[in-house]
Amino acid sequence: MSAPLAAIALALAGAAATSPDTPVAAPAAHPSATPTAVALAERQHAPSDGWAAQEGGTRGGALAAPDHVYTVRDRTQLLAALQAPAPARIVRVAASIDMSEGRPFDSSQDQARRGTLRIPSNTTLIGVAPGAGVVNGSLAVAKVSQVVIRNLALRNPCDVAPRWDPQDGARGNWNALFDAITVSGSHHVWIDHNSFTDAPQTDDLQPVENGMRKQCHDGALDINAGADFVSVTYNHFALHEKNMLIGSSDRASGDGGHLRVTLKGNLFEHVAARAPRVRYGQVHLLNNYYVGERGHPVYGHHYSIGAAHASHIVSDANAFDIAGATRCNQLVRDPGASPGVFADTGSLLNGAPLEDCPFGAGRENAGRRVPYGFTALPAAEVARHVREHAGPRTLPQRADGYAEARIVPAAGSPFQLRARQDANGDWQGASLQLSEDGNVMMVELLESRGGQVKRIKQVRRNAPLPGAPVVLRYAAEQGPQGQLLTVSVDGDRATWLVAPPLPAVQPVAWDAGAGTLLDLRGGPAGAPERVTVHVGTARLALQAGDAPELLRVGGATRLGASAADPRIVAVEAADGGVRIRAHAPGRTAVTVHSLDDPWAQAIFMVEVGAPFAGPGKATLPASVTAFPAQGERGVPPDAPLRLVFADQPVLSGEGSVRVYRKRGKDRDAALVAVIRPGETVTALGPQGRRRLVRQHPIRVIGKELYVRMPQPLERGADYEAVIDSRLVRAQDFRGARWSFRTTPYLPVGDSVSVDDDGRADFRTVQGALDHAMSLPRDQAITVNVRDGVYPELLYLRDKDKVMLRGQSREATIVRAANSETRNPGSGAGQPDGSAGVLGGRSLFLAQDVDMLELRDIALHNSTRRSDGHSAQAETIFFSSDQGRLIARNARFISEQDTLQLHGYAWFYQSLIEGNVDFVWGNNRTALFEESELRTVGDSANPDSGGYIVQARTVGPDEPGFVFLRSRLTRGPGPLGNLPPDGATYFARSPGTANTWDKVAFIECSVGPHIAPDAWYRKPLPNPLQGGWSEYGNKTEDRQPRSYGGYQLDRAQAARLSSRAAVFAGRGWNPRP
């Protein structure tokens, strides 16, 4: 054996050796020894960039119940696991298993009988220990489906009785029977991260008879007899001659249209030929690495790719390092006389472009046969990448990874996913349950210790359509604050916790409850593929006869779409979204899914109503007042449409509002907006990074019909608004049609005005903020908002020195309902086309801004805790880690989480109302000076007084939340109830180790609703001492009082008793 050959053989033999020092056992026997990643890796599905992921994908035994997860170390155990009755199974191979059991085979028949492993359908066979694999055996995947073979060290079987065929070739040849793996007549097979080698029985060790080396090896991996949808990824093939045959003969015409195979990331090292040889197959070669030597003494390179009869081979960015090879036709050949098609892009031969390849009929001919998306690594990077990743890998002892279940939820008992279960049976996971009426979905993060299941967090979401599947995902991953446990539904994060994950040792388990489990999978942590259709509560209202409507879709870029009833609507994926054409009145479900991951999908209902029926001529009911008025000129382009009725109208859920631009000197007439009833997704802010939120563009507010425009109108243009007669139910209302003209003038100067009906630059606060964001970042601007109620959500980003100033905090009010249920998460802007609706639950999102000032104005998030929502509902989220916020004589009204603050904030003579953690955030410094913190009655739990602060201050040396000479009062909540005496706490801790509980109350007036020991210590704060502090506080009758916190001395209190001292770290000393 040559020195290089010996080195490779030694490495592969070592990989295949049994490792007695690594005992990996069945969960019931010795589960603590199992690597923590096995329980998730064994549920992994074939990746999307391969044929095995097509037509429903390849899951193997991912649906195996825990009782059908077997760990094996010898032939008897392995055969028993494969033969046990089970609808799906996972077989963990924990040793190198010799199928001969130390007794040499005495004939080919004996070798076939004792050495063949028949792999049944719905099976995952996975190596879980170093060297785990099969010796003297042949894996037969015959006439089955759903098979996954991963992480095994396979020694190519040596036939004990090869046959001499004098007719094979000019000189005759020896032929053997057994392959390491044969995939025959099977579909949906994934072969991943295995090694295949002749070592230590390499061909140079075989005797010579009939003038030829007595070849005892057949194929390493053969795929034939119409096998289909196969992916072969990241395997290491080494020291072999006839490596891989796809298609058995030119006469096997039944293989036509089958043998769809992907080879990605494989290492072919000193493989003489057939890597692969293809007949009939539709094969994709992606980022494989070929290493060889034409003059090698044992495994001399003959050719790599055989483009044989009726084959179609697509090659992308493969790398060939073949000593002695100079031309493509030395790599790509037709070993017979009927070549197929070979089309290459971007491959390298010994570092130079692979050119002048034979059998190229144009990539369009072969490439059309690859239906999936893929990203090719540049060929120059392939060698390093494949060397690092090909072949069996010791499953890492890592904590990250996910398990997710695709389920159909139902009202009743919850679906429970036990994703990470340790040796003692303790587990972490998630549950999902529908309310009895099916309208609300409860999602929980769970933990079980000692048999006691504890709900860590619960959130509520709008329920999916009845019968629609959802994906419940539990993941452990690294976050900016440490290890993060997250629960997601359909790719959208529902809740999370900073905490260490349990080892994922025992198999993933579940309790379906009232739901139905459709599929299960796991794998390494990472962002899931997502599909976000820009509709609101899974419903889109259209009208028959409308022009096709384009719905924007975020996330996946390769989409498919279908309608349950194409007689009602026609749908197609187009232009970054889905185009829907309404044909006839009726109701049907539409499904939009990723072509690369069928689990990523969105299902919504389309309801097609009668054709639009607006008045044919200008008309307004006598009792209705329109804004803008009929014929009004100089209308701000952001103006909503408003109709004020004599009595409160009722939205019907039918019809629509349409706005037409009239023909002008330089403009054609055009329909510029269609506004429909129901919840939709609205984009706030300028293009590039917008705040996406779900809201109702058409609302009834008192006696007023309020219609928010989807985008500003053009300046200096004539418009006509038309309202369908069916939109609202009101006396004598038969529709409306009226005209107005927008102002041609742009605002100028360092201030702009907002008024809901008087003369002003803008009708909406957001319109003024959009104008501010069009100015240079550092240019100061004041937005003067006149008295009125503005029913809006707001967004400001990347703009400094904005003052939002009202006329009075009692009468200038921005009011809207927003919550964790409607728009989950704290909120952030997002690029166009990105997945999710991430605008968050706050009324006002201020992101990456500095010196934002709110003055003489009220922000009111009208969500009630009693609404049945997840009740987090900020008035403002100041999301600017180094930014500064000023609030003077302002008012902030909500119940839970009224203020979420990052960075630096100064509240002066302002009023903040709430009841649960209503001042909180990952801040640096927030000073509340001469302000009022009013705890209001809890609408959901009248006996609770709640908590004022939950600090998550980002550093131990930051001041955190400082309340200076302020008043802690109580008042009636939305339902009129007051907080009880002694029921309200100053603060409670989030219980995290990487944020700090920094809260100080200094010289404050404290009402009787505050508890005698006002610091809630479950969980304990970080730090245990000194973070929660007090100095000089008094009761409302001026009596000095301690409330159980750390007592500052005078010198310590002085460092928190002035603006200059508190904000010294920022070098900021704001002035009243």
N, C-alpha and C positions, 0 to 999 in steps of 0.2 A: 504494500500500500504506500502511495506517495506521501510525502510529508504534509502537503495541504489537505489531502484526502483524510489522512489520519487525524489531523486537527479538527476537521469538520465532524468526522465520525465520533471523536472523543466528546465534542460538545453536545452532539445530538444524543449520544448514548448516555451522557450524564443527565440530560433533560428527561430521558425516558426511564431513568433508574428509579426504583422504589425508594422512597424517603421515609424510613421507619421513624425518624425523629419528628415527623410532622403528622401526628395522628388526627385525621379529619374524619369524624364519625357521624353516624345518623343522629338527627336531633334528639331522638329519645334516649340515645346511649350517652354520647359525650358531646353535647351541642356546644359547649364552651370552646372547643377546639376549632370550630369552623370559622374561617376568615369572615370578617364582618361584612364583606361585600357580596358573599355568595348568595344570600337570600334575595338580593336585588338583581344581581347579574343573571341568575338562573331564570329570571322572568323576562329577559330582554327579547325583543322582537328583532327581526332582520331590519337593517337600516334602510332608509327610504331610497338611497341612490343605488338600487340594484333590482334585478328582476324578481328576486324573492319577495320584494315588498309589493309587487303588483297583484291585482285581482284579489284583494282582501288581505294580503300580507302573510308573513310567516311568523307564527308565534311558538311553534313546537309545543312543549308541555306547559306553557305559561299559565294555563288554567288549572293546573294540578292542585288538588286539595292538599293540605298539609300531610294527610295520611298517605298520600301517593308521592311523597318526596322521599327518595331512598338514597342512602349512602352505602357504597359498595367498595370492597377491597380485594375480592377474589372472583374467580370465574363463577362459582356457585351463586354468590350473591348477585353478580351482574345478570346472570341468566334469569334468576328469580325476579329481579326487579323489572326486566324487560318482558317477562311472561305473565306477571301479575295482572289480574283483571283491573283495569282502571280506564276511565274515559280520557284521562290525560295524566302524564307522569313526568317527573323530573328525576334523573338518575345522576347523583353526584359520585363521580369516580375519584376515589381518594388514594389510589395506589397505581403502580404499573402492574397490570393484570396479564399474566401469561396464560393464554388460552390452552396451551398444551399441558399446563399444570406440572411441568417438569417431566412429562412422559412424551418422548418424541413421537411424532405422527409416523405411522407405518405405511401409509399410502395416501394418495390424493383423496380417496373416499373418506378415510379416517380424518384427514385434515379438514375436509369440507364438513364432516359431521361434528367434530369437536371444536373447530376453529371459527365457524361462522356465527356471527351475531346478527340476528334479524331484528331490525329496529322497527317497532310498530308506529302507527300514526300517533300524532299528538304527543311526541316525546322530545324532551330536551336531555341530551347526554353531555355532561359538562365535567371537566377536570377541575378539582378543587384543592389539589395539593401539588407541590413541586414534583414533576415527573409522572404525574397521573396519566395513564393511557392504556394502550393495548399492545401486547407483543404476541406474535404467532397467531394473529386473528384477522378476520376479514369482516368488515361491517357491511351488511347488505340492507340497503334501503330500497325495497322492492314493492311496487304497487301499493304504496302508502302515500300519506300526505302529512304536512305539518311536522317536520323533523328538523331539529336543531342539534348540531354536533360542534362542540366548542372546547377549546383549551385542552386538547388531548395530545399526548406524544405517541404517535403511531409508528410502529416499525413495519415497513412494507413486508407482507408475508412472503416467505420463500417456499415455493412449491417443492415438496419432497420428491415428486416424480414428474418433472417437466417432460413434454413429448417432443420428439424430433419430427419435423415436417420437411421432407426433402424438396417439396414443391414451393416452400416459402422462400422466395428470392432466388438468386442465381446459384447460391451455394447451399441452400437449405437453412433451417434455423430451428432453435429450441423455443418452445412455447410453454408458458406457465398459465395456470388457471386463476390465481387469486389476486384480487386488488385489495389495497388497504380499505378503500371505501368504494362501493359500487352503488350508484343511484340509477335505478332501472324502473321505468314506468311509473315514477313517482312525481309529485308536484309539491311545490312550496317547501323547499329544503334550503337550509342555511348552514354552511360549513365554514367555521370561523376560528382563527387563532389556533390552528393545530399544526403539528409538525409531521412530515412524512419523510422517511429515509430508509435506504437499504442497510445502513450501518447497524450493527457491526458486520453483517453478512454482505459485504460489498461484492460486486461482480468479479473483481480481480481474484477473489478467494475461491471461485467456483472452478471445477475441473474442466478440461478441454476434451470433448468427444466429438467424433465426426468432423474434426478440424475446426470446431466452433466452441466458444465458451458456453458451458451448459447453463444457460440463463434460467434462473429459478424465479425471477420476479416478473410479474405482469405489470399492470398499471398501479400507480399510486391512488389515483382517483379517476374513475370512469363514470360517464353520464350518458345513458343510452335509453333505447326503447321508448322514445316519446316522453322522457322526463321533461319537466317544464318548471319554470319559475324557480331558478336555483341561483343563489349567490354564494360565491367562494371568496372569502375576504381574509386578508392578513394571515395567510398560512405560510409555512416555511417548507418548501419542497426541496430536497437536497439528495445528491448522490443516487441518481436513478436514471434509467434509460428511457423507457416508454412511459412518460409521466401521466398524461391525462388525455383521454380520448372522449370527445363529445360527438356522439353518433357512431354507430358500430360499423356500417358499411354503406357503400353507394347504393345498394339495393334496398335499404331500409327506408323506402319512400314515405312510410307512415310517420317518420320523424319530421317531415315537412310541416311548418307552422308550429313546431314545438322546440324543444332544446333551447329555450331562452335562458341564457346563463350570463351572469356578470362575474368577472374576475377583477377584484380590486385589492391593491396593496399587498399582493403576494410576493414572496421572495422565491425565485427559482435559481437555486445555487448548484452549479454543476449538474444540470439536468440535460441529458443528451438530446432529447427530442420530445415532441408532443407537449408543448406548454402553452396552449393545448393544440391538438389536431382536431379540426372541426369538420363534420359532415352535416349538412342541413341546418345546423344550429344558427341561431341569431345571438351572437356573443359580443359582449362589451368588455374590452380590456382597458382598465383604468388604473394608472399609477402603479403598475407592477414593476418589479426590479429583477432583471435577468443578469446573472453573473455566470460566466463560463469561460472555457478555453477550448479552441478548436483542436489544439494538440494535446488535450488532457490524456494521460495514459490509460485511464479507465473509463471516464465519462466524457469523452471528447464531444464537443458541441457539433451536432449535425444540423439541426435547425431548431427554432423556437416555436414558431406558429405555423401550423399546417392549415392553409386555406383550401380545404378539399371540397368535395362535391356539394354544390348547392348551399355553401356556407355564406353567411353574411357577418363579417367581423368588423366592428368599430373599435379603433384603437385611439386612446387619448393619453398623451403625456406619459408614456412608459419609458423606462430607462434600461438600455442594454449596455453592459460592460462585458464584452465578449472578446477576449484576447484572440487576435488573428482574424477577426471579422472586419470587413471594410465596406460591405455593401448590404443593402436591405435584402436582396434576394438570397443572402446567406442566412438570414433570420426567418424570412417568410417564404414558404414553399408550398407547392402542391405535391405531396408525396405520390399521388396517383396521376391521372391524366385528365381530370375534369375539375379545374380550379373554381373556387367560389369568388367572393368579393372581399377585399381587404382595403379599408380606408383608414388612414392614420392622420392624426393631428398632433403636432407638438412633441413627438418622441425624439429621443437622442440615442445615437450609437457611439459609444466611446467618447461621449461629450460633444459630438457633432450632430447637426440635424439629420434625422432619418429621412432620406430622400430616395426618389426613384423606386418606390416599392412596386412589386408586381401585383397584378390582380386588382388594381384600384379602378373602380368603376364610378368614382365620384362619391363623395361623402353623403350627398343627398340620397343616394340609393341605399346605402347601408344605414346611415344615421337616422333615417325615419323610423327605424325599428327600435329605437331607444326612447321609450315614452316618459321616462322619469327625469327629474332635474338632478344635476350633479355639478360639483365644482372640482375641476382638475387641479391638483397641485402642479406647479411647473416641474417639468421633467428633471431639471437640474437639482431639485430638492428631493426627488423621489428616493434616491439611494439612502440618504440619512434617515428619512422618514420611515421607510420600510424596514431598514435594519433595526430601528428602535422599536417597532411595533409588531412585526410579523412573528408568528409562532406562539406557542403557549406562553402565558404570562402568569406568574404568581399573583393570584388575586390580591389586590392591595388591602392592607388593614386600615382602610380609610372609612371615615364616618359619612361622607357625602353619598348621595344617591336618592333615588325616588322609587316609589311604588304608586301605581295609579290603576284605578278600576273604571271601566266604562260600564255604566249602569243605566237602567231605566228606573227612576225613583217613583215612589208611590206613597200616598198618605198611609200612615200607620207607623210601625216600628222602624227605626232608622237602619240604613245600610251602614255597617261598621267595617272599616278597613284597618286591620292590625298590621301596620307596615313594618315596624322595627320591633322585633321580639328577642329578648336576650335569653341567656341560658336558664334563668330562673322563672321564665314565663312572664316577666314584666314586659310591657310593650308601650309603644307610642303609635298613634295613628289618628284617624279622622272618622267622622260620621256625617251623614247627610240624611235629612228627613224633610218630608213635605208636611205642611200643616194639614189639618183635617179638611179644610176647604180647597186644598191644593194650590193656593195662591202664593204662599210664602215657603221658601226653602231655608231650613236651618242648617248651618254648617258649623261643625264643632271640631276643635283640636282636643284630642283626648290623650290621657296617660293612665296606665294601670300599674299599680304597685301593690304587690302582695294580694292580688285578686280584687282590689278595690279600684273601680274605674272612676276617674276624676275628669270632669270637664274643665279644661284649662281656659278655653275661650269659646264663645259662641257668637256668630254673626248671622244676620238674616239677609236673604237676597230674594229678588223676585223669582218665582218658580218658572221652570221651563214649560213649554207647551206640553199638555198631557201626552204621555207616551214617547216623548222625545228623549233620546239618550243624553247623558251628561258624563263628563270625565272628572272624577274625584281624585286628586293627586296629593300625596303627602311626600314632602321632600326635606332632606337635611342638606344644607349647603353652607358655604362660607359667605357671610354678609359683612358689611362694613363695621358692624359692632361685634363680630364674632360668629360663632356657629348659630345658624338660623334654622328653625323648624317652621315650615310653611305648609299651609293647606290652600289648594287652588281648586277652582271649579271651571272647567273648560278653558284652562290656561290663565284665568284671571285670579290673582291672589286674593283669597278671602280673609285669611287671618294668618298671624305669624307670632313666633316667640323666640327671643334670644335665649337659647338654652342648649346644653350638650345633648346630642342624640344618644340613644341606647345602641349597643351593638346589634346589627341586623343578623342574628345568628340563626334563629329558628325560621322556618318557612313563613312567608307572607300568608296571612290568614284573613278571613272575612266572615261576616254574618250578614247575609243578604237582607234580613228583615222583611219588610213588605216590598222591597225593591227586587229587581232582576239583574243579576250580573251577566254582562255580555262578553266581557274580555278583561284581561288583567295583564299588566306588564310592569317591568322595572328596569333600572339601569343607572348609569352615572348621572350625577346632578347636571343640570343645564336647563336653559330656557326651552319650554315646550313650543312646538309649532302652534300657532293660533290663527283663528279666523274671526275677525270682528266686522260684522255687517253694521252699518250705521243706521240701525233702526232702534227704536226705544224698547218698549216692553214686548218684544218678539211679535210685533204687529205692524203691518203697513197697510194703510187705506189708499186704494186707487179708485179710479173711475173709468168705466168702460169708454173706449174711444179716445183716451188720452194718448199723447205721444209717448214713446218708450221712455221709461224713467231709469236713470243710472244711479244705482246705490253704491256709495263708496265702501270699499272693503279694506280693512287694515290687516297687517300680518302677512299671511302666506301670499306669494305672488303668482303661484301656479294654481289656478282655481278650476273647479267644476261646479256646475249648478244644475238643479233639476226642480221641476214642479210636480207635486203629486198628481195634479190634474191639469195637464197642458191645455185643456179646453178653456180654462179660465185665464191662465197667464202663460206666456212663453218667456223663458229665461235663458240667458247665456252669459258666460263670463266674458268681459270685455273691458278694455281701457281702465285697468286697475280696480274694477268693481264688477257689479252684476247688472245687466240691462234687463228690465222687466217690461213686457208689453201686456197691457190688460186687454183681454179679448171679450169677456162676457161677465156679467154679474155673477158673483159666487164667492166661495171661500176655499182656499187651498194652501197647503204647506209648501214652502220652498226651502230646499236644502242647499247650502253653499259649503263646499268642502275643499280642503287642500288636496291637490293631486299627489303630493309627496307624503302626506300623513293623513289617512282617512279618519283618524280619531279627531283631527282638528276640523271642526265643522260648526256651522251655525244653522239653526232651523227657526224659521219665523213664519207667521201666518200672513198671507196676503188676502185682504178682503176687497173685492171689486164691487163698487156700488154702481148705481145708475149714472148715466152720463152727466157731466157738469151742466147745471141749469141756472145760470146767472141771468139777470135781466138783460134784455137786448138794448135798452136805452138807459140813460141816466135816471136813477131813481133812488130816493132815500125815504123811508117811512117818516111820516110827519112827526111822530113822537120820538124819533131817534136823532141824536146829535153826533156828527161824524168829526173825527180828528185824523188827518187834516180835514179841514172843511171843504165842501164843494167849491171848486174854483180857487182855492187858496194858492197863493204864490209865496215864494221864499221859504218853502218847507225844508227843514234840515233833512239831509239824505238818510239819516238813521232813524227817522220817525217811525214808530209802530203805527199800525192801523187800529183805530179805536172807535167803537160805536157805543154810545151811552143810551140805554133804553129807559123807558119810564118805569118798568118793572124788571126784576132780574130775569134774564134769558136763561135758557138751558141748552147746553151743547148736546147735539144729537149723536155725535160720532160719525156723521155722514157729511158728504159734500166737501167743499174746499174753498179757499180764498185764492184769487188769481190777480196778479198785477201785470199790466201791460204797459210797455213803453210806447207812446204814440209816435207816429212818424214825424220827424223833424227835418230841418235843413240838412243836417249831416248824419241823420240816424234813420234806420229802417224801423218800422213797427215790429215789436217783438214781445213775446211772453217772457217776462224776466223772473217770475217767481210763482211757484205753486206751494201754498201752505196748507197742510192737511191737519185734521184733528188727531189727537193722540200723541204719545211720547215719541220724540225723535232725538237724534244726536246733533248737537249744535257745536259749532267751532267758534270759539272766542279768541280774539287777538289776531295779529297779522300772520301772514303765511310764513312758513319756516318752522315755527314751533307754536302750536295752538293749544288752547285748553279745550278738550272735548268733554262735553257733559250731556247727560240725558235730561231733557226737559220738555215741557209742553209748549209749543209755540203759539197755540191758541188756548186761551183761558177765559173764563168768566170770573171777574173780580167785582163782587157786588152787582151793580146794574150795568157793568161795562164788559163788552166783548173786547178782549185785548189780543192783538195779533202781532207777534214779533216777526220782523222781516228776517229772512235767512242771510241777507247781506245788504250793505248800504246801497241805495240807489245812486245813479249818476247825478252829478250836479247839473243844474240848468236844463232839465229835461221835463217833458210833460208825461204824466202817468195817469192810468185809469185803474182803479181798484174795483174788483167785481167779487161779490160774495154769493155763493150758492144759496138758493132759497131753502135748502134742506139743512144748512149748517147749524142753525139754532132754532129753537122753538120759542117764539115770542108772538104776542098778539099783533096781527096784521103784518107780520114780516114775510115778505115774498122775495127776499134777496135785496141786494144793494149794488149800485153802480155809481161811482162818482170820480171826479178828476181833480188833479192838483198839479202843481209845478214845483220842482225842487229849486232851492237857491243856487245860483251859479257861483257864489262867493265862498272862498276858503277862509277859515278863521286866520287872523293875524294877531301878533303880539304875544305877550307872556301870560295871558289868561284867556280862558274860554268860559262860556256859560252853558248851563244845562237847565232846561225847564220843560215840564211835561206838557204845557200848553201855551205858555207865553212866548214872547219874542226871545230867541236864544240861538246860540250856535248849534246846539245839539238837543235832541229830545231824550236821549238815554245817557246814563253815566258811562256805559261801556263805549258808546260812540266817542265821547270825549277822551277816554283812556286810549282808544285806538289812535286818535289824533296825537295824543302825547307820545305814543310809541313811534310815531312817524318822524319825530323830531330827534336831533342829536341827543345822545344819552345824557350829556351833562347840562343840557339847556333846561333851566328851571321853568316850570309852568304851573299855574294855579287853575284848577277846575272849580268854578263856582257853581254850586248846585242849589237851585232855588227850592223853596218849600214844596213838598209833594211826596208821594209815595212812589218809588221806582221799583217795579217788580222784576228785578234782574239778578243774575249772577255776574260776577266781575272778574276780570283778569288783567294783570299788569305784569310785564316782564321786561327785564333788561333796560330799564329806564329809571334814572335817578332824578331826584329833586322835583317830585310831583306832590303838590298839595291838593287834597280833595277837601273842599270847604263848603259846608252847608250854611243855610241861614240860621238854623237852630237845631239842636239835637232832639228837640221835642217834635219838630214838624218836618225836618228833612230826613227822610227815612228810605234806605234801600232795604227792601224786604222780599225775601223769597224763601221757599222751603227747599232744603237740600240735606241729604243725609247719607250715612254709610250704606244704606240699602239701595238708594237710587244711584249714587255715584261713589262706589267704594274707594277707600284709600284717602290719604291726606291730600293728594293731588299734585300734578305736575303738567307742564306743557309737553307736547310730544310732536315729533316730526310727522309731516304728512305721509300717510300710507303705513304708519306703524300700527302694531297690534294694540288692542285694548281701547277702552274709553277711560282715560287716566286723569281726567280733570278734577276728580276728588269731591269731597263732601262739603267743602267750605262755601260760604256765600261769596267771599272775596279771596282769590288766590293772588298773592303778591310774590313773585318769584325772581330772585336774583336782581333785587333793586336796592337802592340806598337812599336815605333821606326821604322816605315816604311819610307824609304828614296827613293825618285825618283830623279835621277840626270842625266843631259845631255840626256834627252829623251823627246819625244813628245807623248801625248795621244790625239787621234783625233777621236771624235764621229762624223761621217760624215752625220748624219741625218740633213736634211734641214727642216726649219719651213714651207717652201713652198711645202713639199712633200704631204701635206694633212693628215699627222699623228698628233696625240697628241704629241706636239713637245718637251716635256721634254726629255732631252737626255744628261745626265751627262757623262763627261769623267771619273770621279772617284767619288764614294760614299765611303767616309771614315767613316765607321759605327763602331766607337769605342769610347764609351763615355769617357773613361779615357785614351785612347791611344793618341800617338803622331805621327804626320806626318811631314816629312821634304821634301820640294821640292827645289832643287837648280838647277838653270840654266835649268829648265824644261819648257815645253810648253804644254798648255792645250787648245784644240780647239773644240768648238761646237758653237751652237747658244743659245739655252735656257738651263739654269741650268748647266752650264759647270762644276762647282764644288759644290758638296754637302758635307758639312763637319760637323762631330761631334767631340767631344773631343777637342784636341789641335793640331794646325797646324802652321807651319812656312814656308812661301814661300819667298825664297831669290833669287833675280835677275832672276825671272821667268816671263813668259808671259802667261797671261790668256786671252782668246778671247771668246766673246759671245755677246748677246744683250738683253736677257730677264732674269732678276734675275740670272745672270750667276755666282754669288757667293752667296751661301745661305746655310742654314742648322741649325739644332738644336745643335749649337756648344757651347763650353765654351770660347775658345780663338783661334782666327786665326790672325796671324800677317803676313801682306804682306809688306816685306821690300825691298826697292830698286827694285821693280818689276814693270811690265807694265800691266795695265788693259785696254785692247784694245776692245772698242765697235765696232763691225763689223756690216755692213749693214744687215738689216732684209730681208731675202729672201721672207717672206710672206707679210710684210707690210713695203715697202720702206720708207714711210714717218715717221716711228716710230724710235725713238732713244733708246727706251727701258729703262731698269733699271740695275744698276750694282749689287746691293745687296738687298736681302731680308733676314734679320736676324730673326732667331727664337731662340735666345740665351736662354739657359735653366735656367739661374738664373739672378736676378737683379744686383748682385754684380760681375758677370763675365765681363771681358773686351769685349767679343763679337768679332766683326770684326774690326781690326785696320789696317789702310793703312798708312804706315810710309815711307816718302821720296820716294814715288812711282809716276809713271806717268800714267795719265788717258788720253789715246789716242783713236783715231778712225782709222778704216781701212776698206778695201772693204770686203763685205760679200761673200757668195758662188756665188751670181749672179753678183758680181762686184760693187754693189752700196755702197756708203758711208752713214753713219748716217747723217741726216741734222744738221745744226747748232742749238744749244740751245734745242735739243730734247731729250737728255739723262739725266736721273735722277741718283743721287747718290744711292738712296734707296727708296723702298716703303715697307709698313708694311703688314704683313699677316692679321692684325686685330684681333689677338687672345690675350686673357687676361692672359694666362698662359705661354706665351713666351715673350721675351723682345727684343725690337728693339735697339740693342747696336751696333752702327757703328761710327767709328771715322776716319776722314781724317786729317792727320797731316803732314804738310810741303810737300804737294804733288803738282805736276805740273798738271794743269787742262787744257784740250783742249777746243776748242770753241764749241764742240758738247754738252757740259754739259749745262743744263738749268740754267738761272740766279738764280731761286729759285729751288735748285737741290734736295729738299726733297719732294717726292710726298706724300701728306697728305690725300689721300682718299684710305683706311680709316686712321684715326689718329693713330699715333704710341703709343706704350706702352713702357716706360712712355711718357707722353705728352711732358715733358721737360727734356733735359739732355741726352737722349739716343742717339740722332743723334747729333754728335758734330764735331767741326772743330777747327783747329789751324794752322795758318801760311801757308795756301795754296796760291798758286800763279798761274796766267795764264801762258801760254807757253812763253810769252814774259817777264816773271818774275815780273808781276805786282801783288801786294797783292790783295786778293779778298775774300770776304765772300759770301757764297752760301746759306745763310738762316738758317743754323743750329745753335745749341747752341755753343757759343764761349767759348772755354776753356781758362782759364788763364794759365800763364806760369807754375805754380806749378801743375795744373791739367794735362797739356800736358806732363810734365816731367814724370808723372806716366805711360805714354803710349809711351815714346820715346826711350826705349831700350828693348832689348829682355828680360833681367833679370827682368825688371819692369813689362812688359806685362805678362810674364809667372810665376810671383812670386807665384801665387796660386797653381801652379803645381810643384814649386821648380825646374824649368828647365831653363837653360840658354844655348841654342844651339849656336854652333860656326860655322862661315863660313868655 
